[in-house]
Amino acid sequence: MKVALKTVAALALAGIGSAHAQDIVRHGAGSFPISSAVEVPAGKTVIYLSGSVPSVIHPDAPKESLEAYGDTKAQTINVLENIQKQLKELGLGLTDVVKMQVFLVGGPENGGKMDFDGFMAGYTQFFGPAAKQPVLPARSAFQIAGLAHPAWRVEIEVTAVRP
């Protein structure tokens, strides 16, 4: 009897905990299409995706060329499409992304500087008002010296949370 009572009490307490489970809280960043902070409550499953790099989008171009992969905007779109597919395979979507780290390479086509405007032109097709997707991740963007392939200008890592 005591064991049954303890089991019922434990199940009742477990039910109370789930009934009050918190949702993810995203804090705005003004008009910029990112969250300034994201709060993830305890008990949520966190998924870390490895960095995603662009695929060849112009197979007729030489494989070592920028033309094979496209400019920063095209690479950003390609990478975010690849991330979207990875997330879908896990039963998730872009709305589940809570953190994004973006690595941008400045190539000779931009005087060695990263093409942040090109990145944003691709990014806003997936996140923000223009994309009609208001659920925004916290995000960092860095210019780095290079990636594993000389024509890659973009690598993106994301962290998602299972709803």
C-alpha positions in Angstrom: 0.0 0.0 0.0 2.8 2.4 0.9 4.6 1.6 -2.3 1.5 2.3 -4.4 0.9 5.5 -2.5 4.5 6.7 -3.2 4.2 5.7 -6.8 0.9 7.7 -7.2 2.5 10.7 -5.4 5.6 10.6 -7.6 3.5 10.4 -10.8 1.3 13.3 -9.6 4.4 15.5 -8.9 5.8 14.5 -12.3 2.6 15.7 -13.9 2.7 19.0 -12.1 6.2 19.6 -13.4 5.2 19.0 -17.0 2.0 21.0 -16.7 4.2 24.0 -15.7 7.0 23.4 -18.2 8.2 26.8 -19.5 8.4 27.8 -23.1 11.5 29.2 -24.8 11.7 33.0 -24.3 13.3 35.1 -27.0 14.3 38.7 -26.3 14.2 41.1 -29.2 17.0 43.0 -30.8 15.1 46.0 -32.0 14.6 46.0 -35.8 17.6 43.7 -36.5 16.4 40.2 -37.4 18.0 38.3 -34.5 17.2 37.8 -30.8 19.4 39.5 -28.4 19.0 36.6 -26.0 17.2 33.3 -25.9 16.2 31.5 -22.6 15.8 27.8 -22.8 14.1 26.2 -19.8 15.5 23.1 -18.0 14.4 19.8 -19.4 14.4 20.8 -23.1 16.4 18.6 -25.5 19.2 20.6 -27.1 20.5 19.6 -30.6 23.9 20.9 -31.8 24.3 20.7 -35.6 27.8 20.7 -37.0 28.9 23.5 -39.2 27.3 23.4 -42.6 29.1 24.6 -45.7 27.9 25.3 -49.2 27.3 22.7 -51.9 28.2 23.2 -55.5 25.4 25.2 -57.2 27.0 25.5 -60.6 28.4 22.1 -61.5 29.7 23.3 -64.9 32.1 25.7 -63.2 35.6 24.6 -62.1 35.2 22.9 -58.6 37.9 25.2 -57.0 36.2 28.4 -58.3 33.9 30.8 -56.5 31.5 30.5 -59.5 30.9 26.8 -58.5 29.6 27.9 -55.1 28.2 31.3 -55.8 28.7 34.6 -53.9 28.1 35.1 -50.2 24.4 35.6 -50.7 24.0 32.4 -52.8 26.2 30.4 -50.4 24.1 31.6 -47.4 20.9 30.6 -49.1 22.4 27.2 -50.0 23.7 26.6 -46.4 20.4 27.6 -44.8 18.5 25.3 -47.1 20.9 22.5 -46.1 20.4 23.2 -42.4 16.6 23.3 -43.0 16.8 19.8 -44.5 19.0 18.5 -41.6 16.5 19.9 -39.1 13.6 18.4 -40.9 15.2 15.0 -40.8 15.3 15.4 -37.0 11.7 16.5 -36.8 12.6 20.1 -36.3 12.5 23.4 -38.3 14.1 26.8 -38.4 11.7 28.0 -35.7 13.5 25.6 -33.3 16.9 27.2 -33.8 17.9 29.2 -30.7 21.6 30.0 -31.5 23.4 30.5 -34.8 27.1 31.1 -35.3 28.1 32.4 -38.7 31.7 32.2 -40.1 32.3 34.5 -43.1 35.4 34.6 -45.3 36.5 37.8 -47.0 37.6 37.0 -50.5 39.6 39.0 -53.1 36.2 39.9 -54.7 35.6 42.1 -51.7 39.1 43.3 -51.0 39.5 40.7 -48.3 36.5 41.9 -46.3 33.5 39.7 -45.5 30.3 40.4 -47.5 28.0 41.0 -44.5 25.4 42.6 -46.8 25.4 39.5 -49.0 25.0 37.3 -45.9 22.1 39.4 -44.6 20.4 39.3 -48.1 20.4 35.5 -47.9 19.7 35.3 -44.1 16.6 37.5 -44.3 15.0 35.1 -46.8 14.8 32.6 -43.9 14.5 34.8 -40.7 12.7 38.0 -40.0 9.7 39.9 -41.3 10.6 39.5 -45.0 10.7 35.7 -44.5 7.4 35.9 -42.5 9.3 33.9 -39.9 9.5 36.0 -36.8 11.0 33.3 -34.5 14.6 34.5 -34.4 17.8 32.9 -33.0 20.5 34.6 -31.0 23.3 35.0 -33.5 27.0 35.9 -33.9 28.8 36.5 -37.1 32.6 36.5 -37.5 35.1 37.2 -40.3 37.6 34.4 -40.3 40.8 33.9 -42.4 39.5 30.9 -44.3 37.5 27.7 -44.5 38.6 24.2 -45.7 37.7 25.0 -49.4 39.2 28.1 -51.0 35.8 29.1 -52.6 33.7 28.8 -49.5 32.7 32.1 -48.0 30.1 30.8 -45.5 29.9 28.2 -42.7 26.9 28.2 -40.3 26.5 26.2 -37.0 23.1 26.1 -35.3 21.8 25.0 -32.0 18.2 23.9 -31.9 15.8 22.9 -29.1 13.1 20.3 -29.4 9.7 21.8 -28.7 
